[in-house]
Amino acid sequence: MVAGDRFSDENGVRINRLGITDSQQLAQAETDSSLLRLQRLNMQGGIPGGRYDHAHLKQVHEKLFEGVYQWAGETRADREFQGHKPTYVTGFKETMTYAPYKEIEPRLNAIGEQLGKENYLKGLPEEKFAERAAYYLDQYNHAHAFRDGNGRTLQATFVQLGKEAGYQVDFARIDPATLNRARDLAMVRPHAPQEAEKNLQALKAMFEQVISPAPGLEAEKLRDPSQARPLAALSAQMQAMDARREFEVTGYRVMDIVANMPGAGNYEKGVAVGKGVEATNLNPAAIQTHLGQFQQAAEKISKHPALQGPDAAQDQRDARRFRAAAEQVQVIAVTREAASAQRPLPQTHAEAQTVFKDAARQVAQGLREHGKGLEATRLQEVSRHVERTPFIGGLNRENIGKSIDAADKIAALNGSRQLDELKSAVGIMEKPPKELELGTAKMEAYGRDVRGIER
């Protein structure tokens, strides 16, 4: 349990609608409630019309946990929780990191879209279904949309996916430890991208144990090869997600290698690598600041006299993988920046509202990286208001001005595209849109008055 993460009370117990303050009692109540709901949802066939995207998984989570948690259906993004988790699945301590919470929605949508291109795995023989199901379970698990309940949410999701593809999926056929181990192995990716299928072998074997062809003519039709779609190339977004995952897993390994190498100052250098990896994980543009540091760390490992010979072969491989992954993330960041530079600045309140959200997120991250936490918080508070109302006035205008002034004094942000977009959006939204000019009734419909004060 983690205290103060906005999903938990001051003692680290999850905020719940049952008034339970003991973590063990809450865990039992959650299990009792969610397992009954999981069984019911599976019998009903899941979420009607679900597309395995952000909206779909939120509905599944809400159905399973609304009996216990008032935040059922909320993702980590709703309460700004990042988190990571250690595992020893490879025999060594590994750090499992999840998708940046601000990217949960677009990542889930990208996964669902890719799955749709494969016709939701219809028309596949058992082995192929197991293989592709393993791939998608790993993708969803890394997105790790929820503070708690990801495992049961994904079980319900894949029971529905199987049923709609002509298969029965019964996770009760295996020991939960088997699923956990397979899932963790896929997360830490011990094998390089050239052998990516090896990272999913345990998950594929797990699916082969829990699936079986569903009986009946309708299920046979769903498994008919005519339903299958050739494996579509990964979208650019999916490719970028995979490249960043490779960077994350190898980056934290390199952090540990450097920190534990003999020699003065290596521990501090390892810690610095880890901080750079975390910053780049949350914002790929940070690679421009840290790439040299990452390349030096990989070079240090390759030449260190204590890391030569067969016993250090894995460390050497991880260093090479990390360097290649960091350079790939730089390409992604440059491409994203170029695409952003080609995007026209907003002209209307609706356009400004959309642009502001993304620009504010990036500028707030930059402010935090440079020790301006208060200004970042102010910016995020205004961003939450802008999501509801395309107008910035009163105290909100004052706060956004302070955040922009702070960003202007940071070399990495001054003159950047995201800061220019933020200023442009503010310039439009500091003037009331026509709806607000019509009078108090319209303003109240937005939930705030023109001074930006919460009603």
N, C-alpha and C positions, 0 to 999 in steps of 0.2 A: 504494500500500500504506500502511496505517496501523498503526503499532506500538502494542501495548498495548490493542487493542480486544477482547481475549478470543477473537477468532477468529484472531489473528496472534501470531507470536513477537516477541521484543524487536527484531528487525530489520524487522518489518513483513511478513514472509513468512507466508502462511496456514499454520496448523497442519495438518499432513497425515500420513496414515498411511504414506506412502512414504519419509519421512525426508529429503525434499528441502529444502534450505536456500537455494536460488537461485530468485528469483522468476520468472525467464524459463523455467528448466527446469520449474518447477511449472506455469506457465501452459500450456506445451506438453503436459505429462502430463495436465493437467486436460482440455484440448481433445481429445486423443486418446481418453481414456477416456469422456468425457461424450458425444461425438458418436456413438460406437458404441452407447452405451446409449440415446441419444435415438432413433437409427434403430430399434433393437430394440423400444423401448417403443411407437413409432409403429406398427410392424408388428403389434404385439400388440393395438393398439386402446386403449392407455392403461391407466388404473386401473379394473378392473372395478367397476361400481356406484358410481363416484365421483360426488360431488355438487358438485364445484367450490367446495368450502368449505375451511376451515383444514386439516382432516384430509387432504383430497384433495391439495392443493398440497404439503403436507409429504411425502406419499408419492411424488409425482412427483419432487421435489427429491432425496429419498433414493435413488430408483432411478437417477437420473442421476449422482449424485456420490459414492455410497458407495464406489466403487473408489479414490477419492483422499482424501476427507475423512472423518474420524471424526465430524464434526459435520454430515454430510449429513442433511437432514431437520429440522435445527434452524432456527428462525426467528431474526430479530434479537432477539426478546423473550427467547429462551433465554439469551443472553449480553449482554443489555441494551445493544444497539448502536443508536444513532439515525442519525446521518449525514445529509449533504446533498451536493449535487453541482452545480457550475456548468455552464452551457451558454450558447452564443452563437447559438442557433438562430434568434433573432429579429434578429440583427445587433448586439445589445447583451448585456452580461453579465446573465444571469438566474440566480437561485438556485432549484434544484429541491429541494424538501423532500419527505420521505416521511411516511407515517402514523406517529404516535408508536408506538414499538415495543410499548408496553404495550397498544395497541389493535389489534394485528395480528389476533389471533384473532377478536374480535367483528366487525371490519371484513370479513375474508374470509368469515365466516359470513353476514354481511348481504348481501354481493355474491352469494354462492352462492344464498341464499334468493331474492333478486330475480331472478336468472337462472332459477331454478326456476319462478317465476311466469310467465315467458315460455316455459315448456316447453322450456327449453334451446335456444331458437331453431329448433325444428323447425317445418316448414310454411312457411318464409319463401322468397320469391324471392331471387335472388342479390344484388340491390342492397340489399334490406332486411337480409339476413343480414350483408352487409358493414358496413352502418350500425350494427347492434346489436353485432356483434362488436367494432367499433372502440370503442364505448362501454365494453364490459366489459373489453377489454384495457387501456384507460386506467385504469379503476378498480383492476384488479389491479396494474398497474404502480405506481400511487401507493401502494398498500398496501405494495409492495416488501418482501415477506415475508422475504427472505433476504439474508445478507451478500454473497454472490456467487451467480451462476447464475440470477438472476431471468429473464433473457431466454430461456434455453433451457427453463426450467421453464414459462414461458408459451407458448413454441412448442409444447411437448408437450401442454399443456393445450388449446390451441386446435385442434391437429390432432385430438385426441379429440372436442372439442366439435363440430367440423365433421363428422367421421365419423358421429357420433350424430345429426346433423341432415341427413344426406344429401349432404354436400359433402366434396371433397378439399381440404385446405389444405396447400399446399406452399410454405414460406418460402424454399426454394432458388430460386424464380423471381425473386426480387428481390435487389438489392445490400443487404447489411446496413446500409449507410449510409442507405438509403431508410427502412428500418424505424426506425433510431435517430432520424432527423430527425423523422419523423411522431410517434414516441413522445414526443420532447422538446417538440414544439409543443403537444401535448395537455397535457403536464404544466404548462407555463408559462402556458397560457390567455391568449393575447393579447387575446381578445375577451371582452366582458362577458357575464354570464349570459343576457341577452336574445338573444344571438347564439351561444349555446353550441355549436350544431352546427358553426359555423365552426372551432372549436378542434379538431374531430375530422375535418375534411375530408381532411387528409393521411393519417390512419390509415384512413379509409374507402377512399380511393383505393388505399392499399397492399393492403387486403384484397381489393379488386376484382381486383388483379393475381394474388393467390396462391390464390384459390378457384376451383373449378370443380365442376359437378354430378358426383357420384360415379355410376358406371355401376351398372346392375342394378335389378331390381324393388324390392328392399328399400329402396334409397336413394330411389327414386321415392316410395315410401310415406312415407318420413320427410320428404320435401319437399312432400307433399300439403298444400294450404291447410287442410284439416280439422284438421291437427295444430297449426296456429298458435293462439296465445292472444293476445287483444287486449293491447296494451302496458299493463301494470299500472302504476298510479301508484306512484311511488317511495315506499318505506317511510319512516317518520319518521327512521330511522337513516341511510338513504341520503341524504335531504335534508340532514340535519345534517352529514354527511361532505362533501357538495358545498359547503355554506355555509362550512365551515371551510377547505376548499381555496381558495375564493375569497379568504378573509381572508389565507391564507398567501401566495399569489402576489402579491397587491396590497400586502401589508404589507412584503415585502422590496423591492419596487420603491419604495415610499414611503421606506423606510429609505435607499436609495441616492440618491433625489432630494433629500431633506433634507440628507443628509451632504455632498452636492456643491453645495448652493446657496451663493451668495456671502453672506458675513456671518459675524461672529464667533459662535462657539459652535454653528454649525449642524452641523458634523461630529459633535460630541458628542451633539447632539440626535438625529441620525440613528442613531448607534450605540445610543442608549437606546431608540429605536423598535424597532430590530431585536431587542434583548434582550426587549422586551415582547412582540413577535410570537412569539419562540421560547417564552417562558414560557406564553403563551396557547395556542400550538399544542399544547404538552404537557399543558396543563390549562386547559380553557375557563373554569373559575371565575376564573382570573387576570385575565379581562377586566374584572372589577369594579375591579381596581387600576389598570389601564392605559387604560381607555376614554377618559378625559379627555385623556390624553397623545396618543392616536391621533387624536382629534377635532381637537386643536390642531395636530397635524402636517398633517392634511389642509387645515385652514384656512390654515395658513402657506403651503402650496403655492399655494392658490387666489388668495392676495392678493400673493404675492411679485412685485415689479416685473420681475424677470428671467425670470419664467415666464408671461409673457403673450404672446398672438399665436399664429399657426398653428404655429410651430416647437415650442411647448410644449403643443400640444393633447393629446398622449398623456400627458404628465405630469399635466395637469388631469383627464383621464379616470381615470387610475389613482388620483388622490387621492379623487375622488368614489366610485369603486368601493370603495376601502379603507374610507372612512368608513361606507358602507352595509353593507359586510361586517362590520365591527367591531360595529356596532349589532345586526346579525343574530346574531352570535355571543353577544352579551349576552343576547338573547332565549333562545337555546338554553341558556345557562348557568343563567338564572333558571328555565326550565322544568325542567331536570334537577334543580336544587336543590329545586324544589317537589315533584317526583316522589319524590325521596329523603326529603323530610320526611314524606311520607305513608306511607313504608314502615315497618312495625312493627320495633321493635328485636328482636334475636335472643333466642330463649328456650331453644334446645337447642344442644348442641355442634355438631351438623351445620349448623344455621343460623348459629351464631357463626363457624364455619370459613369459610363462604361470605361473610359480611358482612366479616369481618376482611380478606380479600384485597383487596377494593375500597377499604375505608376506609384500610387501611395504605398503599396506592398513593397515594391523594390526600394523606394527611397527610405522607408522605415527600416528595412533590413540594413541598408547602408549606414543609417544613423546609428543603429545599435552596434554595428561592427566598429564604429569609431567613437564609442563611449557616450553617445547621445541618447540614452534610454528614455529620458523624460520627453524629449522632442519626438521620438519614435512613437511613444504611447499617445501623445497628443494627436499625432497624425492618424493613428489607427482609430482613435475615438471619432475623429471627424469622418473617416472613411465609413464607419458604421452608420453614421447619420446620412451620408451621401447615398448609401445603398437604398435608403428609403425616400430621400428627398433630394432632388437635383438643385439644391440651393445651399450656399454657405454664407452665413451672416452672423452678426453679433459675436459671441464668445468663440464660436467655431472659426470665424474669419480671423480673429485675433490669434487663436492657437495654430492655425495653419500657417499664418505669417511667421510665427516663431520657429516652426519646423522648417520652413523654406529658408529662413535666414540662417539657421544652423547648417542646413545642407549646402548652402552657397559657400560656406567657409571650409568645406571639406573638398580637397582637390579631386578625389575620386568621384564626387557627385556633381561638383560645379561644372556646368556646361553639358552634363550627360543628357541623353535622350529622355530618360525617365523623369528627370527633374524638369526638363522643358515641357514635357507632356503634363506633368502635375501643375505647373504654373499656368499653362494654357487652359486646362480644365477649370482651375480656380477662377481665372479671368472671366470665364463664361458663367460659372455658377454663382459668382458673387452678385450677379444681377438676377432678381427673381424671375422665374419662368412665367409665362402667361397665366398658368393655372393659379399661381400664388398672387398674381396681380388682381384676381377677381374678387378677393375679399377674405374675411376671416374664416368663413365656412370651408372654403377650399384649403386654406392653410391648416385648419384643424384636421382635415382628411389626411394630411401628411403626418400628423402626430407631433408637429413642432410648430412654434411660431417663427416669425421671420428673424428673430434674434438667435435662433438655433438652440433654444432652451427646451428641454424635454418636457412635454405636457404630462 
